[in-house]
Amino acid sequence: MEGLRMAERFDLIVVGSGPAGSAAATVAARAGLRVALVDKSAFPRDKLCGGAVTGRCVQYLDTIFGQQITPGLFRTLTRLRLAYKGETMGVIKDAPPLHMTMRRDFDAALHRHAAAAGAQVFAPARITRIDPAAPRVELADGRVLEAALLIGADGCNSATARALFGRPFDPADVSFALEVELPRRKGQFRITEIDLAAANWGYGWVFPKNNSITVGVGGMHLRNPDMKIHMRSYLEQFVSAQEAETAMQGCKGAFLPAGVYRKVPGAGRVLLAGDAAGLVDPVTGEGIAWAMRSGQLAGDACVAALKAGNPDTALRLYRQELAYVQREIDRARQIQRLIFFSPQSATVVRTLVRKPRIQRAFLHILSGERDYQDISGKTLLNMSMQFGKSLLTRPRVSGGAQ
Ligand SMILES: Cc1cc2nc3c(=O)[nH]c(=O)nc-3n(C[C@H](O)[C@H](O)[C@H](O)COP(=O)(O)OP(=O)(O)OC[C@H]3O[C@@H](n4cnc5c(N)ncnc54)[C@H](O)[C@@H]3O)c2cc1C
């Protein structure tokens, strides 16, 4: 009949080929599943992101993709300046490494790994409809894809989550970030910078890359109604007012689902991974590593369920394995309250810098060398006591943060 196209049949459809989707497609295709990997963009494509790849991320890059940290794709930095409203709180010369990358190149590499593992790529492909019950997706060119299982790895504005739950996230809960890309200049911007007061319940960053410098500010959306003002004044710490004006013209923004994960990451035969499942650390803003890990776990769960002949068990298997990641985000939320409850107090940041044990714990978390679970109870208690003290002694400052 005219207008009706035969559906192309797969074991698994993965929607979105960022770190989560490429990881899911790679492990599933490698295990022998027939995988359709659908992305609205052709690769390489841009993705707004600081592009800081942590130690945690390095581990998943290797185990999932066999991808190493190569100088062409990454710039590795071990020097870090911690600041508070522009005031230097400390320069750490031997911080655990952060590997700075451009997501355009990084994601294209992961996408290639997924295709090489055997996933059939549909990109660019605009999806006009997702039917979670089937599961089935319809593409703008009329093609219809059907599978036993579907993984939604389509980011913070996930169309898959919308098809399942009506909307991806409550806008009141998410974070928002702005970034600009500055040209690299000789002798300038050679270390990573973090300013813990550049935004409310968030921070500002300078991440030097191989060919440019990413400057950004981000924090809880509701607590930063004027993020552009924060961005502008943060930029002016580093460049002239004129240059900041020019840079602001290229300023871009995006939402991050930080600390707002879905307890049940999916429904029926649809699993959500990465940002679509809300797996961004609310303290550091790190999302790439958990995106890759959750994609891997979702892909593995689909493989196990299909091999057992029971696709309906995939979501349950995935939930069991994802529980650790969700607990880590719970712990991060607790620490987030400790750090940002008193954002006016520089004492909080000085504490980070001056107490070696706490500073080390913070750096290990920031660089993904350790999980929150690995920080000893004693250090956490110490942190709480220090932050508690700083609350009692904080200077009175009017306006700004809540
Ligand atoms: C400003 C900013 C700075 C950040 N900095 C860092 C950082 O330095 N380090 C870090 O670890 N994390 C950082 N993050 C978080 C990180 O970018 C995300 O957590 C990560 O990209 C999540 O990966 P993902 O695969 O889930 O989603 P994404 O990377 O968003 O990929 C989703 C994919 O789905 C595709 N897609 C979307 N909708 C559809 C559709 N309808 N149909 C088909 N395809 C679709 C997109 O084209 C995209 O390729 C930052 C985020 C922001 C916004």
The ligand as a Gaussian input file, in Angstrom:
#p B3LYP/6-31G(d) Opt

LIG

0 1
 C       28.404000      23.926000      28.877000
 C       28.650000      22.501000      29.307000
 C       29.908000      22.121000      29.753000
 C       30.144000      20.791000      30.125000
 N       31.411000      20.437000      30.477000
 C       31.685000      19.133000      30.770000
 C       33.027000      18.731000      31.028000
 O       33.972000      19.516000      30.952000
 N       33.241000      17.414000      31.333000
 C       32.228000      16.506000      31.398000
 O       32.474000      15.331000      31.710000
 N       30.938000      16.878000      31.143000
 C       30.645000      18.148000      30.799000
 N       29.370000      18.517000      30.483000
 C       28.320000      17.485000      30.474000
 C       28.412000      16.629000      29.209000
 O       28.467000      17.465000      28.071000
 C       27.211000      15.686000      29.082000
 O       26.933000      15.108000      30.327000
 C       27.465000      14.584000      28.040000
 O       27.608000      15.137000      26.764000
 C       26.313000      13.576000      28.026000
 O       26.495000      12.673000      26.968000
 P       25.230000      11.991000      26.265000
 O       25.764000      11.009000      25.310000
 O       24.265000      11.549000      27.286000
 O       24.485000      13.191000      25.502000
 P       25.013000      14.164000      24.365000
 O       26.472000      14.287000      24.410000
 O       24.183000      15.390000      24.502000
 O       24.640000      13.424000      23.012000
 C       23.296000      13.295000      22.615000
 C       23.251000      12.942000      21.133000
 O       21.882000      12.743000      20.778000
 C       21.616000      13.378000      19.563000
 N       20.186000      13.691000      19.546000
 C       19.526000      14.571000      20.341000
 N       18.221000      14.572000      20.027000
 C       18.052000      13.674000      19.037000
 C       16.920000      13.235000      18.286000
 N       15.694000      13.718000      18.507000
 N       17.115000      12.320000      17.331000
 C       18.346000      11.828000      17.079000
 N       19.454000      12.200000      17.750000
 C       19.305000      13.109000      18.713000
 C       22.518000      14.594000      19.535000
 O       22.780000      15.040000      18.217000
 C       23.774000      14.057000      20.240000
 O       24.696000      13.532000      19.305000
 C       29.095000      19.832000      30.098000
 C       27.823000      20.220000      29.657000
 C       27.591000      21.534000      29.256000
 C       26.222000      21.921000      28.749000

